[in-house]
Amino acid sequence: MNVPPLDGITVLDFTRVLSGPYLTQLLADLGADVIKIESPQGDDTRAYHPPGLGGEAANYMGLNRGKKSVVADLKNERDLESVTDFAKAADVLVENFRPGTMERLGLGYEQLSAVNPGLVYCSISGYGQTGTYSKLAGYDPIVQAETGFMYLTGDSSQPPTRAGGSLIDVLAGTHGGMGILSALHARASTGRGDHVDISLYNTAMSAASFVYQGVLLTGENPPRLGNTSFFMCPNGLFQCSDGVIMISAGNDRLFTRMCEAMQAQGLSDDPRFRSNRSRLDHVEELSQAINLVLVTKPRAYWIDRFRQAGVPAGAVREPVEAVRASETMEAGLINKVEYPGHGPVEVMGPAIRFANAPMRPPERAPFLGEHSQEISSKYKSAGQSATTPSSSNSAK
């Protein structure tokens, strides 16, 4: 019988808020057994209301799917001994404390790899584990500002804008997952784990590398173009009679097809618009001409025509529209899980798909301390010296 790709891999999760929990949720979706170590107060996101379900915040529910929660006060000697024993038997450990915190607790990479050589240890921080800025806390908005990512986002007539969805946190979590899987692959040959060092700062700089290569070549700042593009035209938002659509006709062939779909072949014959370079020189004139045509019909009409012509186009949806869109439903991204006291509750599912291996069936995020007794008993039965953390809470 097929099993998920990471079946049999145990992950000890010391992360909270966003970047780390997003990473470990990906590992849980792939089949890993993720044990989330929480303080007696729980992950900060448990208190991020509204919205929420009962006592659980939606933010927490959306980042901790399929994990097991163990409460441990790392300032308590007994609890610290317990989680140290867990770490000695884990395949992967993920943490996003400030550099030096885990070392002070006796849970640093060098300390644990001495007793668990195969441990793959991932640290997520603002500025990396070493260097002048390593002790600074890492926050997505600050990193977006400092790396120029925010400067690149938004319209030139407005101040720089933060990219939505805490994009750098999510990208850092994704980079961390790639690093962990690479280290696990190497471990299969060497028998040794590794320390994966992920920083939000490095992630943001890398994410903009295709833009910053031009900065390195010219020494000049690129313009802030909002919804348009540095490299291709037309690429932006256009008004229809009942809403806005996004069009990305990134080469001359697609532009010609777009004009044909609009029944506006005269645009493709206009000397100002015949090539991508000339269109970039006349962005405003072209945008006005396109809008004059598109505003005459609803967005569904134009999207249908553009898609039939092979022109990339899509509606600018509100989030409520997006989660109920046919593409979302057909992809199986919305799953139902049982929440005690609430019955079936819809949750977002994973994006990854395999031809052969299955993903783990969807599970809800755990209640605070829900699995403390279960995990402790499991390690005891396996011959470990772990004891039940003194601050364990029962499931709600």
C-alpha atoms as one frame of an Amber mdcrd trajectory, in Angstrom:
protein
   0.000   0.000   0.000   1.311   3.441  -0.898   2.296   5.656   1.998   3.014
   9.402   2.119   6.601  10.362   1.140   7.707  11.297   4.676   5.987   8.439
   6.474   8.211   7.316   9.358   9.968  10.683   9.730   9.574  12.315  13.148
   9.772  16.105  13.343  10.159  17.998  16.606   8.626  21.425  16.055   9.727
  24.293  18.322   8.346  26.963  16.007   5.598  29.508  16.423   3.758  32.258
  14.564   4.206  31.812  10.767   7.430  30.854   8.955   8.235  27.797  11.083
   4.668  26.497  11.487   4.118  26.845   7.732   7.238  24.737   7.118   6.288
  22.010   9.598   2.728  21.920   8.277   4.148  21.126   4.836   6.135  18.268
   6.398   3.010  16.999   8.163   1.070  17.072   4.883   3.851  14.972   3.352
   3.354  12.344   6.038   5.844  13.265   8.757   4.870  12.830  12.398   5.151
  16.436  13.620   5.281  16.973  17.382   4.631  20.636  18.179   6.255  21.753
  21.429   4.253  24.646  22.892   4.660  26.795  25.959   1.855  26.623  28.545
   0.437  29.744  26.844   0.578  28.119  23.437   1.690  29.382  20.039   1.152
  33.157  19.755  -1.216  32.628  16.826  -3.733  30.856  19.073  -4.618  34.343
  20.340  -4.871  35.961  16.891  -8.646  36.585  16.954 -10.863  37.241  15.078
 -11.802  35.172  13.134 -11.828  31.851  14.951 -13.750  28.718  15.849 -14.624
  28.367  19.488 -11.343  28.992  21.262  -9.155  28.345  18.204  -7.940  31.233
  16.042  -8.227  30.817  12.280  -4.589  31.870  11.910  -3.478  28.981  14.117
  -5.856  26.521  12.429  -4.406  27.399   9.030  -0.763  26.804  10.008  -0.790
  23.700  12.188  -2.841  21.136  10.342  -2.055  17.492  11.134   0.375  18.102
  14.011   0.428  16.844  17.592   0.666  19.311  20.470   2.777  18.765  23.572
   2.924  21.461  26.241   6.327  21.967  27.857   7.737  24.812  29.909  11.343
  24.954  28.748  12.251  26.804  31.949  11.125  23.755  33.908  13.907  21.179
  34.345  11.602  18.188  34.078   9.915  19.441  30.919  13.263  20.348  29.369
  14.576  16.858  30.084  11.524  15.379  28.385  11.830  17.358  25.166  15.590
  16.732  25.118  14.838  13.020  25.097  12.359  13.552  22.287  15.056  15.372
  20.306  17.522  12.537  20.783  15.175  10.250  18.866  13.853  12.699  16.237
  14.794  12.792  12.561  14.208  16.531  12.176  14.079  19.486  14.551  12.801
  22.901  13.468  13.076  26.060  15.583  12.653  29.787  15.011  13.892  31.328
  18.249  16.505  34.060  18.199  19.987  32.596  17.605  21.537  31.383  20.856
  18.261  30.580  22.621  18.265  26.859  21.876  21.956  26.602  22.793  21.255
  28.119  26.220  18.607  25.459  26.765  20.994  22.667  25.797  19.017  22.086
  22.585  21.410  23.592  20.040  22.532  21.734  16.937  26.024  20.913  18.160
  24.667  19.700  21.501  22.002  17.452  20.017  23.984  16.171  17.042  26.587
  14.868  19.496  23.991  12.385  20.784  21.881  12.141  17.618  24.290  12.347
  14.654  21.536  11.810  12.100  19.470  14.783  13.262  18.516  17.285  10.558
  18.207  20.596  12.394  16.598  23.646  10.784  16.821  27.147  12.255  14.748
  30.025  10.894  15.695  33.527  11.984  15.645  37.099  10.773  19.284  37.420
   9.744  20.908  33.996  10.099  22.754  32.198  12.884  25.977  34.205  12.621
  27.033  37.754  11.818  26.521  41.276  13.074  22.729  41.214  12.847  22.063
  37.642  13.976  20.664  38.661  17.370  17.978  40.899  15.861  14.442  39.572
  15.803  13.053  38.819  12.369   9.700  40.215  11.244   8.320  39.913   7.738
   7.391  43.634   7.317  10.796  44.823   8.563  12.651  42.434   6.275  10.488
  43.440   3.314  11.427  47.049   4.025  15.152  46.460   4.523  15.685  44.222
   1.508  14.011  46.571  -0.955  11.187  44.080  -1.479   8.711  46.678  -0.234
  10.247  49.343  -2.500   9.486  47.119  -5.488   5.842  46.625  -4.497   3.081
  49.095  -5.248   2.469  51.923  -7.662   4.999  54.686  -8.311   2.441  57.302
  -7.288   2.049  55.728  -3.849   4.438  54.861  -0.994   6.114  51.429  -1.039
   3.709  48.634  -0.091   4.166  45.419   1.839   3.478  42.286  -0.211   0.367
  40.584   1.150   0.105  37.261   2.944   3.406  37.644   4.845   5.107  36.465
   1.683   8.673  36.386   3.048   7.636  34.264   6.034   5.994  31.786   3.676
   8.983  31.755   1.317  11.351  31.215   4.264   9.264  28.255   5.369   9.320
  26.828   1.848  13.107  27.299   1.593  13.453  25.593   4.960  11.442  22.625
   3.754  13.670  22.308   0.686  16.764  22.446   2.890  15.408  19.765   5.219
  14.512  17.395   2.394  17.952  17.913   0.844  19.630  17.137   4.173  17.501
  14.012   4.628  18.534  12.866   1.157  22.202  13.406   1.976  21.766  11.595
   5.293  20.699   8.463   3.434  24.254   8.268   2.054  26.343   9.728   4.868
  24.379   8.758   7.945  24.820  12.287   9.280  22.335  15.096   9.562  23.043
  18.789   9.034  22.152  22.262  10.275  19.927  24.117   7.811  20.230  27.883
   8.363  17.328  29.891   6.890  17.071  33.657   7.294  14.181  35.874   6.280
  16.656  38.462   5.000  18.469  36.051   2.684  15.147  34.629   1.499  13.816
  38.053   0.500  17.014  38.998  -1.324  17.021  35.692  -3.180  13.331  36.026
  -4.093  14.108  39.325  -5.853  17.310  38.079  -7.490  15.944  38.328 -11.028
  15.363  42.052 -10.404  18.526  42.654  -8.416  20.703  41.220 -11.161  19.788
  44.317 -13.146  20.668  46.500 -10.164  24.091  44.842  -9.978  24.644  45.509
 -13.673  23.450  49.120 -13.778  23.767  50.443 -10.230  20.301  51.967 -10.641
  16.998  51.443  -8.845  14.251  49.866 -10.951  10.948  51.737 -11.113   8.011
  50.685  -8.943   5.469  49.574 -11.513   2.523  48.376  -9.445   0.611  45.762
 -11.435   2.595  46.289 -14.618   5.916  44.660 -15.501   9.543  45.618 -15.957
   9.845  43.292 -18.922   6.595  42.826 -20.821   3.528  44.734 -21.999   0.596
  44.492 -21.702   0.785  43.118 -18.200  -1.617  44.648 -15.724  -5.150  45.351
 -14.563  -7.917  46.321 -16.953 -11.447  47.459 -16.238 -14.421  45.526 -17.570
 -18.068  46.547 -17.215 -18.489  44.638 -13.926 -15.015  44.228 -12.494 -11.283
  44.077 -13.069  -9.187  41.451 -14.832  -5.458  40.786 -15.050  -3.879  40.220
 -18.458  -0.313  39.054 -19.112   0.365  39.039 -22.832   4.112  38.718 -22.568
   5.199  38.455 -26.189   4.231  39.663 -29.649   2.357  36.464 -30.514   0.166
  36.686 -27.407  -0.440  40.374 -27.998  -1.682  39.669 -31.512  -4.008  36.963
 -30.182  -5.283  39.342 -27.513  -6.101  41.984 -30.111  -7.908  39.391 -32.241
  -9.951  38.248 -29.222 -10.857  41.887 -28.579 -11.635  42.380 -32.269  -9.185
  45.262 -32.139  -6.587  44.190 -34.699  -5.785  47.814 -35.318  -3.862  47.875
 -32.041  -1.435  45.186 -33.196  -0.880  47.086 -36.447  -0.149  50.369 -34.659
   3.604  51.168 -34.927   3.651  52.110 -31.232   2.550  48.607 -30.231   4.152
  46.266 -32.769   6.914  45.006 -30.459   7.223  44.367 -26.771   9.895  47.063
 -26.482   7.753  49.666 -28.236   4.745  48.718 -26.105   6.828  49.275 -22.974
   7.587  52.766 -24.274   3.859  53.471 -24.705   2.301  51.717 -21.721  -0.227
  54.417 -20.884  -1.514  54.832 -24.433  -1.916  51.073 -24.851  -3.647  50.629
 -21.492  -6.171  53.348 -22.330  -6.896  51.771 -25.709  -7.430  48.313 -24.186
  -9.669  49.661 -21.430 -11.897  51.448 -23.965 -12.692  48.038 -25.470 -12.885
  45.894 -22.336 -15.191  48.234 -20.416 -17.977  47.422 -22.882 -18.407  43.799
 -21.692 -18.364  41.890 -18.364 -15.186  40.201 -17.179 -16.555  36.653 -17.672
 -17.078  37.423 -21.367 -13.536  38.647 -21.861 -11.885  35.915 -19.787 -13.688
  33.301 -21.852 -12.544  34.902 -25.111  -8.957  35.332 -23.924  -8.706  31.766
 -22.660 -10.072  30.400 -25.919  -7.366  32.416 -27.679  -4.669  31.162 -25.311
  -4.082  34.592 -23.767  -3.262  34.517 -20.012  -6.070  36.362 -18.217  -7.957
  36.045 -14.959 -10.460  37.847 -12.785  -9.220  39.876  -9.823 -11.145  37.964
  -7.190 -11.978  38.829  -3.650 -10.868  36.145  -1.151 -14.462  34.949  -0.699
 -14.654  34.391  -4.457 -11.277  32.668  -4.576 -12.015  30.011  -1.954 -15.291
  29.115  -3.721 -13.938  29.281  -7.278 -14.335  26.216  -9.502 -10.535  25.948
  -9.831 -10.230  25.718  -6.036 -12.957  23.109  -5.716 -11.760  21.005  -8.640
  -8.241  20.925  -7.183  -9.583  19.537  -3.900  -8.000  22.338  -1.897 -10.950
  22.610   0.507 -11.230  19.678   2.900 -13.556  18.884   5.772 -12.266  17.726
   9.151 -14.066  17.017  12.398 -13.644  19.605  15.141 -14.930  18.396  18.544
 -18.060  20.317  19.426 -18.371  21.838  15.954 -18.758  18.897  13.581 -17.282
  19.032  10.056 -15.278  22.204   9.448 -13.794  23.296   6.136 -10.007  23.758
   6.066  -7.464  24.491   3.364  -5.497  21.478   2.179  -1.983  21.060   0.770
  -0.974  22.212  -2.697   1.463  19.386  -3.513   0.296  16.418  -5.589   2.063
  13.157  -6.521   1.238  10.646  -9.237   1.878   7.659  -6.968   2.483   8.566
  -3.320  -0.523   9.928  -1.405  -0.570  12.954   0.813  -1.622  12.473   4.426
  -5.421  12.673   4.830  -6.427  16.095   6.165  -6.442  16.490   9.936  -7.337
  19.458  12.103  -4.846  21.548  14.040  -4.342  20.205  17.579  -5.701  21.684
  20.771  -3.091  22.984  23.180  -1.355  20.042  24.868  -3.737  17.541  23.313
  -1.073  14.898  22.717   1.202  15.379  25.732   0.264  12.055  27.345   0.257
  10.155  24.040   3.746  11.304  23.020   5.198  10.748  26.467   3.777   7.216
  26.597   5.079   6.453  23.117   8.626   7.398  24.032   8.456   5.476  27.299
   7.253   2.348  25.512  10.103   2.737  23.039  12.592   2.591  25.896  13.203
   6.334  26.126  13.600   8.055  29.484  11.100  10.791  28.670   8.700  11.762
  31.418   5.366  13.457  31.137   5.911  17.227  30.991   4.668  18.691  34.241
   2.711  21.428  32.478   0.793  19.142  30.116  -2.811  20.104  29.405  -5.532
  17.731  28.374  -7.416  18.198  25.108 -10.189  20.681  25.138
